[in-house]
Amino acid sequence: MTLSPDDIRFFKGDGYLIKRGVMDPELTARARDRMWAGIPPRFKRDDPDTWTGPFTKEEESEDVPSVRRGFDWKYREPGNEPWIIEMLVSYQQIWDWAEQLLGKDEVVHPKHSRPEQGLPRSDSIRGIYCILPGKDRPEELPVGHVDGGFFHMGIVGIIDHIPPHGGAFTVWPGSHRTLYYGFTSQYKDEKAADFDERIEQVNTRPYVECHGDAGDIVFWHHRLAHSRGHNSSCQIRQAVLYDFRKKDIERTAEEPPQEDMWRDWSEEVRASPL
């Protein structure tokens, strides 16, 4: 099963693409188990009344494998375990779609990753990223940002149901076509002089919450404005993240933004109309 012309046109125009029910249900269940095994002991899986944030001062942590503060938890420790990489990255359907967008045999595969100085690892995912519910917390409007560079396309995988207003990955459709030109290079993080003006304008536009069920995935362009949503639901937002990069990124990273911002993508993407 390949991405349809409409899928590719949507991704090119809006900068993201949601595909439903993709990840292996046994592995998403295992990811939920892994999350519950690593959470502080006051959180009881069978008692939703214990799930409300924020983390207490005693529960907060700055340790890189498990950063917890406020309502946010970046649980990086499982990120290099083979089963979780298989769930989100090297599963054949997901991998085929990534290559369809970025180019056949042009994407760094986790099992072939050889991280060098200055390059991020490709043999691990970012981790399990959670947002605690805050039922009585005042609503916070999301503010879009762009991640630091050195990747071409991100993926977010939902491992447990995320309802509307449940802290879902949130995007500003089409913002990648503005913000790609708000940097001095294609894939590094040096912002152009007008970046602040560009992102301020983007944040006046409507945004989309990518909520859904366990197994759903979201592909997104690396210059797309995005944010984590406000979680006013009654459950913990659970998602996994990974960054795809092409094998030639060391060569192309410092090149200035191209007139054709899709130059480094697959022929199918380049040929697709907006």
C-alpha positions in Angstrom: 0.0 0.0 0.0 1.5 3.3 -1.1 0.6 6.9 -0.3 -2.0 8.2 -2.8 -1.5 11.2 -5.0 -4.0 13.0 -2.7 -1.9 12.0 0.4 1.2 13.5 -1.2 -0.5 16.6 -2.4 -1.9 17.2 1.1 1.5 16.6 2.8 3.1 19.0 0.3 0.5 21.7 0.8 -0.3 21.4 4.5 3.0 20.0 5.8 1.6 17.0 7.7 -0.2 13.8 7.0 -2.2 11.6 9.4 -2.5 7.9 8.7 -4.9 5.8 10.9 -4.4 2.5 12.5 -0.8 1.8 11.2 1.3 0.7 14.2 1.2 -2.9 15.5 -1.4 -3.1 18.3 0.7 -5.5 20.3 3.6 -3.1 20.3 1.5 0.0 21.1 0.2 -2.0 24.1 3.8 -2.8 25.1 4.6 0.9 24.8 1.8 1.7 27.2 3.1 -1.0 29.6 6.6 0.5 29.4 5.2 4.0 30.2 3.3 2.8 33.2 6.4 0.9 34.4 8.5 4.1 34.4 6.0 6.6 35.9 6.3 7.7 39.6 4.6 5.3 42.0 1.7 7.6 43.0 0.3 7.2 39.5 -1.9 4.1 39.6 -2.9 2.6 36.2 -6.3 1.5 37.5 -7.1 4.8 39.3 -7.5 7.8 36.9 -8.0 10.1 39.9 -4.2 9.7 40.4 -3.2 10.8 36.9 -3.8 14.6 37.3 -0.7 16.8 37.1 1.5 18.6 37.7 4.4 16.4 38.9 5.3 17.2 42.5 8.7 18.7 43.3 9.7 15.3 44.5 8.6 13.7 41.2 10.3 16.2 39.0 13.6 15.1 37.3 16.2 16.6 35.0 17.8 13.3 34.2 18.1 13.0 30.4 16.5 9.5 30.2 13.4 10.7 32.1 12.8 14.5 32.2 9.7 15.4 34.2 8.6 18.9 35.0 5.2 20.5 35.4 2.7 18.5 33.2 5.4 17.2 30.8 7.4 14.0 30.8 10.0 13.1 28.2 10.6 9.4 28.8 13.7 8.8 26.6 15.0 5.7 28.3 13.1 3.1 26.0 14.1 5.0 22.9 16.8 2.6 21.7 15.0 -0.6 22.4 14.6 -2.6 19.2 10.8 -3.3 19.6 9.9 0.4 19.9 12.0 1.3 16.9 10.3 -1.4 15.0 6.9 -0.1 16.1 7.5 3.5 14.8 10.3 3.5 12.3 11.4 0.3 10.7 7.9 -1.3 10.4 7.8 -2.0 6.7 4.6 0.1 5.9 5.9 3.2 7.7 9.4 2.8 6.2 8.0 2.5 2.7 6.0 5.6 3.1 9.0 7.5 4.5 11.0 6.5 1.4 8.1 7.4 -0.9 8.3 10.9 0.5 12.1 11.3 0.9 13.5 8.9 -1.8 14.1 5.2 -2.1 17.3 4.0 -0.5 18.1 7.6 0.5 16.9 7.6 4.2 19.2 6.6 7.1 17.9 3.3 8.5 18.2 2.8 12.3 20.1 -0.5 11.9 22.7 1.3 9.6 23.1 4.3 11.8 26.7 5.3 12.5 26.4 8.5 14.6 29.4 10.8 14.2 30.3 13.9 16.1 27.8 16.6 15.6 25.1 14.3 14.2 22.0 13.1 16.1 21.5 9.4 16.5 19.2 7.6 14.1 19.2 4.3 15.9 16.8 5.5 18.6 13.5 7.3 18.8 13.1 10.5 20.9 11.1 8.5 23.4 7.7 8.3 24.9 6.4 11.9 25.4 3.6 12.3 27.9 1.4 15.2 29.0 -0.5 14.9 32.3 -4.1 15.9 32.4 -5.0 19.2 34.1 -8.7 19.1 34.5 -8.9 22.4 36.5 -6.0 24.1 34.8 -6.9 27.2 32.8 -6.9 26.6 29.0 -3.6 27.5 27.4 -3.6 28.4 23.7 -0.8 26.5 21.9 2.1 28.6 20.4 3.8 27.2 17.4 7.5 26.7 17.2 10.0 25.0 14.8 12.4 22.3 16.1 16.2 22.7 15.7 17.3 21.3 12.4 19.2 18.2 11.2 16.3 16.2 10.0 13.9 16.2 7.1 10.7 14.8 8.4 9.3 13.9 11.8 6.8 11.3 12.8 4.5 11.2 15.8 2.9 7.9 16.8 -0.1 7.7 19.1 0.1 4.8 21.6 -3.1 5.4 23.5 -6.3 7.2 22.6 -6.0 11.0 22.5 -9.4 12.8 22.6 -9.9 16.4 21.4 -8.3 18.8 23.8 -6.2 15.9 25.1 -2.7 17.3 24.5 -2.4 16.1 20.9 0.4 17.1 18.5 -0.8 20.4 17.1 0.2 21.9 13.8 -0.3 25.1 11.7 -1.2 23.8 8.2 1.0 25.3 5.4 3.4 27.1 7.8 6.3 25.0 6.5 6.1 27.0 3.2 6.6 30.2 5.1 9.1 29.1 7.8 11.4 27.1 5.5 12.5 30.6 4.3 12.8 31.9 7.8 16.2 30.2 8.3 19.6 30.9 6.8 20.2 27.2 5.9 18.1 24.2 4.9 18.5 22.0 8.0 20.4 23.9 10.7 18.9 26.1 13.3 20.2 29.6 12.5 17.2 31.8 12.1 16.9 34.5 9.4 16.4 38.2 10.4 12.7 37.9 9.7 12.0 34.7 11.4 10.2 36.3 14.4 8.0 38.2 12.1 7.2 35.0 10.2 6.4 32.8 13.2 4.3 35.6 14.8 2.2 35.8 11.6 1.9 32.0 11.6 0.6 32.0 15.1 -2.4 34.1 14.1 -3.6 31.3 11.8 -5.9 28.4 12.7 -4.2 25.3 14.1 -5.2 21.6 13.9 -5.0 19.1 16.8 -3.9 15.7 15.5 -5.9 13.6 18.0 -6.7 10.0 17.4 -6.4 6.4 18.5 -3.5 4.1 19.3 -1.8 3.1 16.1 -2.3 6.4 14.3 0.7 8.3 13.0 1.5 11.8 11.8 4.2 12.6 9.3 5.3 16.3 9.4 7.8 18.5 7.5 10.7 19.6 9.6 10.0 23.4 9.2 6.3 23.0 10.1 5.1 25.1 13.1 3.9 22.8 15.8 3.2 22.5 19.5 2.0 20.1 22.1 -1.6 20.7 22.9 -3.2 21.6 26.2 -4.5 18.5 28.0 -7.8 19.2 29.6 -8.9 15.6 29.3 -9.0 12.9 32.0 -6.1 10.8 30.7 -2.4 11.0 30.1 -1.4 12.0 26.5 1.0 9.3 25.3 3.0 9.6 22.0 6.3 8.5 20.5 8.5 10.6 18.2 11.2 10.1 15.6 13.1 12.2 13.1 13.9 10.9 9.6 16.9 12.2 7.8 18.5 11.5 4.5 22.0 10.1 4.0 23.3 13.3 2.3 22.2 15.7 5.1 25.8 16.5 6.0 26.3 17.9 2.5 23.0 19.8 2.2 22.5 21.0 5.8 24.3 24.3 5.4 23.1 25.1 2.0 20.7 28.1 1.9 17.0 27.5 1.5 16.3 26.5 -2.1 14.0 28.2 -4.6 12.3 24.8 -4.8 12.0 23.8 -1.2 11.3 20.2 -2.3 14.5 19.7 -4.2 15.8 17.1 -1.7 12.6 15.1 -1.6 11.4 12.2 -3.8 10.6 12.7 -7.4 7.0 11.8 -6.6 6.8 14.7 -4.1 8.6 17.1 -6.4 6.2 16.3 -9.2 3.1 16.6 -7.1 1.0 19.8 -7.6 0.1 21.9 -4.6 
